[in-house]
Amino acid sequence: MVEFPPGATILLPSAILAHSNVTISPEETRYSFTQYTAGGLFRWVDQGFAKSNDFYASLSDDELDAVKAEDSARWAYGLSLFPAFL
């Protein structure tokens, strides 16, 4: 469980991290604002505004190896941003 202070903004990769709100008592009030962004939008921009099939088909073997290495590094970097207690 992670408690956030009032007014906090948090970003969660909800596809890989289970999350929920705890129950509050009847005399309490909770307000929240939720937004969603599809991961495909980030991939579209990262791939030069091309469909994945077209993007990968346009790469040489060396370029494909470089993209795979970047993808692995991005994943590891993203995970490193989470606190150790999660």
C-alpha positions, 0 to 999 in steps of 0.5 A: 500500500502506498499513501499519497498526500492530498493533491498528489498526481501519480502516473501508473503503468496500469497494464503491468501494475495492479492498483485500486483505492481503499474503502473510505468511511461514510463521513469521508469524501474522495475526489479523483481525476483519472486519465488514460493514454494508449501506449500505441500513441507513444509507439506511433511517435517513436516509430516516426508516425508509421505502423509497427509492421511498416516501421520494422520492415523498413529497418536493416538488420543492424537497425533492427538490432539497435531498436531491440536494444533501445527497447530493452534499455527503455524497459529496464529504465522504466522499471528503475523509476519505481521505488524498491518497496513496490 
